[in-house]
């Protein structure tokens, strides 16, 4: 079984990419899984970049059945891939997994924040079956790419793992979508 980790990046994330990729290489998963890491810094919208990355993985390895979206400025828990892909394997009806609880660290001051999505239909840190992408490609946009994409799927095909430990996301000036740590979705952690 093959899983591809997609790491779209931009030049402004150059200071973050090495720790992000190192945390992907440190993943723990069953020995019969092949995990590929695809990094792409090409120009263009995030949606088009993701579509090209998925297609490139499939062209190189048609057996790729699962994909994990990873931001180039996030640090990933060593169990992230397994925690997200195993439910897809175990439950054929599921197309997407992720979490509505995300933990962020502001790189300028070290503050740590938890974001808890209010709408149970939204999840971040997505993993998905190849069949989900074949049914709906990503739109040609950069902001809200994963949010718009997952809205195309029925709620019972998505699993919210409610797991803020999957990754530590970065808050910085180069975020694709600006992070404002105000509102009831945000709480500061100690």
Phi, psi and omega per residue, in radians:
X1 nan 2.400 -3.080
X2 -2.072 2.327 3.080
X3 -2.098 2.330 3.085
X4 -1.969 2.238 3.040
X5 -1.660 2.113 -3.109
X6 -1.722 2.136 -3.111
X7 -2.115 1.431 3.039
X8 -1.290 2.434 -3.096
X9 -2.431 2.923 3.095
X10 -2.327 2.771 -3.127
X11 -0.959 -0.579 -3.120
X12 -1.174 -0.222 3.124
X13 -1.717 0.165 -3.050
X14 -0.996 -0.559 -3.139
X15 -1.289 -0.268 -3.068
X16 -1.802 -0.376 -2.935
X17 -1.089 -0.724 -3.093
X18 -1.072 -0.875 3.099
X19 -1.082 -0.613 3.123
X20 -1.096 -0.840 -3.117
X21 -1.187 -0.693 3.087
X22 -1.010 -0.679 3.135
X23 -1.218 -0.420 3.047
X24 -1.329 -0.680 3.101
X25 -1.161 -0.381 -3.133
X26 -1.527 0.131 -3.107
X27 -1.122 2.578 3.082
X28 -1.992 2.207 -3.101
X29 -2.710 2.900 -3.116
X30 -1.006 2.567 -3.041
X31 -1.157 -0.327 3.134
X32 -1.570 0.116 3.060
X33 -1.660 2.384 2.945
X34 -1.768 2.134 3.135
X35 -1.997 2.129 -3.141
X36 -1.857 2.559 3.080
X37 -2.078 2.114 -3.130
X38 -2.024 2.070 3.135
X39 -1.914 2.345 -3.122
X40 -2.468 2.082 3.105
X41 -1.891 0.328 -3.115
X42 -1.080 2.740 3.094
X43 -1.310 2.869 3.104
X44 2.051 3.059 -3.122
X45 -1.198 2.718 3.111
X46 -1.061 -0.718 3.141
X47 -1.036 -0.837 3.124
X48 -1.147 -0.646 3.110
X49 -1.090 -0.791 3.136
X50 -1.111 -0.750 3.107
X51 -1.048 -0.759 3.132
X52 -1.141 -0.661 3.139
X53 -1.161 -0.772 3.112
X54 -1.067 -0.845 -3.108
X55 -1.081 -0.705 3.118
X56 -1.075 -0.738 3.097
X57 -1.083 -0.761 -3.127
X58 -1.182 -0.643 3.094
X59 -1.126 -0.716 -3.117
X60 -1.336 -0.590 -3.099
X61 -2.545 1.561 -3.100
X62 -1.050 -0.250 3.132
X63 -1.407 -0.072 -3.131
X64 -1.078 2.081 -3.076
X65 -1.930 -0.293 -3.049
X66 -2.448 2.602 3.132
X67 -2.302 2.536 3.068
X68 -2.162 2.138 3.087
X69 -1.466 2.240 -3.134
X70 -2.285 2.293 3.076
X71 -1.386 2.538 -3.087
X72 -1.325 0.032 3.097
X73 -2.101 0.342 3.132
X74 -1.955 2.620 3.020
X75 -1.846 2.274 -2.994
X76 -1.813 2.367 3.060
X77 -1.063 2.488 -3.111
X78 -1.013 -0.325 -3.125
X79 -1.794 0.105 -3.015
X80 -1.007 -0.894 -3.070
X81 -1.052 -0.819 -3.128
X82 -1.086 -0.788 -3.117
X83 -1.067 -0.548 -3.098
X84 -1.598 -0.585 -3.084
X85 -1.482 -0.629 -3.091
X86 -0.977 -0.748 3.092
X87 -1.091 -0.549 3.081
X88 -1.168 -0.637 3.102
X89 -1.219 -0.776 -3.054
X90 -1.266 -0.455 -3.045
X91 -2.234 1.625 -3.066
X92 -0.990 -0.425 3.137
X93 -1.213 -0.475 -3.129
X94 -1.241 2.396 3.076
X95 -1.956 -0.494 -3.010
X96 -2.447 2.440 2.948
X97 -2.222 2.779 3.117
X98 3.100 -2.814 -3.137
X99 -2.503 2.487 3.062
X100 -1.606 0.043 3.084
X101 -2.017 2.031 3.139
X102 -2.156 2.480 3.097
X103 -1.907 2.315 -3.103
X104 -2.129 2.611 2.967
X105 -2.181 2.247 3.086
X106 -1.340 2.040 -3.056
X107 -1.231 -0.310 -3.112
X108 -1.400 -0.519 -3.068
X109 -2.347 -0.013 3.095
X110 1.398 -0.047 -3.138
X111 -1.093 2.480 -3.133
X112 -1.977 2.325 -3.075
X113 -2.242 2.588 3.001
X114 -1.917 2.316 3.040
X115 -1.921 2.200 3.104
X116 -2.115 1.933 -3.122
X117 -1.051 2.368 -3.131
X118 -1.368 -0.555 -3.081
X119 -1.636 2.045 -3.062
X120 -1.153 -0.152 3.102
X121 -1.511 -0.152 3.126
X122 -1.724 2.329 3.014
X123 -2.411 2.612 3.102
X124 -1.983 3.025 -3.138
X125 1.078 0.993 -2.940
X126 -1.337 2.520 2.862
X127 -2.190 2.581 -3.085
X128 -2.691 2.771 3.034
X129 -1.332 2.662 3.056
X130 -1.023 -0.585 -3.133
X131 -1.071 -0.553 3.106
X132 -1.143 -0.769 3.136
X133 -1.190 -0.658 3.113
X134 -1.118 -0.581 3.112
X135 -1.285 -0.661 -3.097
X136 -2.533 1.981 3.037
X137 -1.353 2.854 3.103
X138 -1.268 2.561 3.118
X139 -1.307 2.758 -3.140
X140 -1.396 1.173 3.122
X141 -2.471 2.871 3.084
X142 -1.931 -0.733 -3.140
X143 -1.552 2.233 3.122
X144 1.371 0.327 -3.074
X145 -1.017 -0.924 -3.100
X146 -1.243 -0.578 3.125
X147 -1.127 -0.858 3.129
X148 -1.101 -0.666 -3.113
X149 -1.141 -0.818 -3.055
X150 -1.234 -0.343 3.082
X151 -1.139 -0.277 -3.127
X152 -1.388 -0.073 -3.051
X153 -1.985 2.544 3.130
X154 -1.129 2.528 -3.128
X155 -0.951 -0.593 -3.093
X156 -1.359 0.020 3.061
X157 -1.801 0.050 -3.140
X158 -2.086 2.473 3.104
X159 -2.085 2.087 3.041
X160 -1.555 1.951 -3.112
X161 -1.332 -0.210 3.137
X162 0.861 0.807 -3.018
X163 -2.222 1.708 3.129
X164 -1.269 -0.097 -3.119
X165 -1.557 -0.039 -3.075
X166 -1.075 -0.622 -3.107
X167 -2.766 2.747 3.007
X168 -1.926 1.976 -3.083
X169 -1.572 2.685 -3.130
X170 -1.756 2.474 2.973
X171 -1.913 2.133 -3.119
X172 -2.839 3.015 -3.063
X173 -1.131 -0.366 -3.090
X174 -1.679 0.193 3.072
X175 -1.013 2.423 3.106
X176 -1.053 -0.785 3.036
X177 -1.969 2.107 -3.103
X178 -1.002 2.370 3.132
X179 -1.743 2.079 3.083
X180 -1.952 1.938 -3.021
X181 -1.462 0.854 3.073
X182 -2.224 2.760 -3.118
X183 1.801 2.870 -3.034
X184 -1.236 -0.204 3.084
X185 -1.303 -0.369 -3.019
X186 -1.839 2.419 2.977
X187 -2.478 2.454 3.139
X188 -1.412 2.382 3.111
X189 -1.804 2.682 3.093
X190 -1.460 nan nan
